[in-house]
Amino acid sequence: MALPLTASVSQSAAIVVRGVSYRYANAAQLALHDVSFEVPRAEIFGLLGPNGAGKSTLLGLMSGSLRIQGGEISIEGESLARRARHVKRISAVVPQEYAFYEALTGRQNLAYFGSVFGLSRRERLRREAAAVEICRLQDHLDRAAGQYSGGLKRRLNLAIGLLNEPKILYLDEPTVGIDAESRRCILDAVKALQARGTTIVYTSHYMEEVEALCDSVAVIDRGRVVLHERVQSLLRREGAEQLQIVLTEPDPNVAQLLSAFSPTHVDHKVWSCTVPAGRLSEVLAELERRNVRYERLHYGVSRLEKIYLDLLLARDTEREATS
Amino acid sequence: MNLRAWRAGVHKEFLLLFHDWHALLLLFAMPLAFLVIMSLAMQDEFEQRAGEKMRVVILDRDDSAASRALTSALASGGSVAVHAAEPGTALKEQMRAHSAAFGIEIKSGYGAALPKATSPLSERIVLTVAADTTRQTELIFSGTLREILARERLSAILGPLAVLSGTDGFDSGNAQPAVEYAYQSRGQARAPSAVQQNVPAWLVFGAFFVVIPLSNTLIRERQQGTLKRLRTMPVGQGTLLMGKLAPYFIVNIVQVILMMAAGMWLVPALGGEALELHGSPAALALVCAAVSVAALGYALLISSVTRTTEQATLLGGAGNLILAAIGGIMVPKFVMPEAMQQLTNISPMAWGLEGFLDVLLHDAGTREVLPEAAALAAFGAAALAIAWALLKRTEI
């Protein structure tokens, strides 16, 4: 189910990746193979793929922590290979790891990473204050970062990434393993940054997050981009005649009611199936008649998670068939 | 170089170090403990080598010119400190009181028996050996005593002939050989005392232990993604590494000051000998800086070739122990056999120790310690260059 890639390079692209390949030392295979895409300014770009697909390698190349071996990457119109230091000044990475010093306090961490940018004390303090406000860390700055909860650590990780007020921000699974409050805080911060004009590259395994946040997505599988499309058009195109029902509680009637449409379900609460448009009113009437209680009902729009899993499954099947 | 980033790096490393009590104990308490323990434990051994005389108690029951000449002959050799026994006290008791290795009882009639070649002196002279005197020392001393007695008897028999020939007798001072120490490279040296050996030895040892905290912080940075994050920032590897190394250079300087102070005041307060500082302060500073450069290069090299803190601790710690063992830190070079003394030259710890001993023992100036300082600096620079290249190409 490989979908066509976008081909044209827009003048307004913040990130342009052209024919990038990468092989790790002593590795037999390429980690990235001829990868090309672009990310428009002030958009949130979702970078998806299973573990080991090449997402981190691509992030490493785009952010300058890995050296480009083949192809070209330009950030805000500047070649990363030729003007690496300038590009690093206007971009920031928030790694998946807690990339700070746990023995130091939040304030000491912010001061150190802020100083690395060579800012004056006054400017550094101003930016620290702004980052702390966005990530709601005001009450935790004087505790050792190692004593923070997982959510606070993620917020500090993000705050450090905001110290240079980046035009490009790379977020590598920024909400993994955290509480709802911190998750909300981080997602709000991401939206606020986008509203200010920051271009964000976002990787996550939480598809509902990507679906809600991202303007476009690319799926990488075994070092190749196998899908690159705007999220809304993807959901509409893949969701034609798709019905999804999210029940309030599991209901045995639903399986029987949808049996003619080969339904699939998750935990007996989320049901999906393909229902021709001419029979939709019939299904809805039957739900009403059997008094099935549901939270949400979607028709004609697919879920990103389903598209993503179907795509990977199709590629696995294709590989098995060719081998 | 980005000076703000460098300063921030120095500050951050100090903060991390102050939070790491294990590292502080390793860097300061461990070498200090070794210094104090070894200085006190090896004091006797070093005293013997440093010129402490063998103590002998003499109980002179003859009280003749000949018995006094014997006592004088023993004392004039330079290796024996003679204590006259108090009359009426048992010889063995007096030996214990003076911590003497030997006691000699000169019985009455010794002076009369001396010129008579057929009269056995064993009936007039009795040698008592202390319980803790080694068999080797006993053999050497009894041989010396035999030689002195033979000379005294010869002198007593041939004395009149010496007068006739115009000489005053037998002058043993003319028979002293010149003494050189096989372990010294500069000939004019004297043997180090326990504290003179142990202060520089454990100081050099402690300096090289920066390998543990330095490699651990660098590896943790790599594992936690901090190094990856720093690589995406507009700061060069040089600034980052210099910010990391500078605090440990200062740590090495503080170690030197602390260990010198311990040698000068703590060891004597605990009953040991005090360290005396000779030589030029500039030479001392040069050796100190060179040792630190070598230690930092070694530490960064270990950090760049290991992937986990366990590997770094094992490789760095074991490497230090091996360098110390062959470098004359644990076992002083001068007690090693010749072949082992040659082997010490491959250890940078030995170069550092030699440099410090040159300053402390030989009153050396900067020119004299230049060979050791240059060797240490070259080792440090080579290790830093290799580590730099390895870290540069590391994919993180």
Interface residues (C-beta under 8 A of the other chain):
Chain A: Y24 A25 G60 S63 G64 S65 L66 R85 H86 K88 R89 S91 A92 V93 P95 Q96 E97 Y98 A99 F100 Y101 E102 A103 L104 Q108 A111 Y112 F113 S115 V116 F117 G118 L119 I160 N164
Chain B: N2 R4 A5 R7 A8 G9 H11 K12 L15 L16 H19 D20 Q224 G225 T226 K228 R229 L230 R231 T232 M233 P234 V235 R393 E395 I396
